[in-house]
Amino acid sequence: MPGHLTPDLLAAGLVPDPYRDDNEAALAWVGRSDWTYATDLELEALGPDEHLDLAFDGLDTGMSLGPSNDEHPARVGSRRPT
């Protein structure tokens, strides 16, 4: 799910081009809203001594990450590697 929110919304046809006219001001709500990116992963079953590492690049500070059925997703901090 690489990307940035406003360009992703623009590519989906959900917002106007922020670089045209005064659209940037009209899109200020985008940064003040909560957003969810979701994807499905199909994983093979792991053995009892196996584990799975998920590596991410460019996660925002303060975001939560976890499976959709996880009631306590991990929080991403600004000063520690993810």
Secondary structure, DSSP 8 states (H G I E B T S, - for coil): --S-HHHHHHHTTSS--TTSTTHHHHTHHHHTS--------------TT-------SS--TT-EE--TT-SS-EE--SSS--
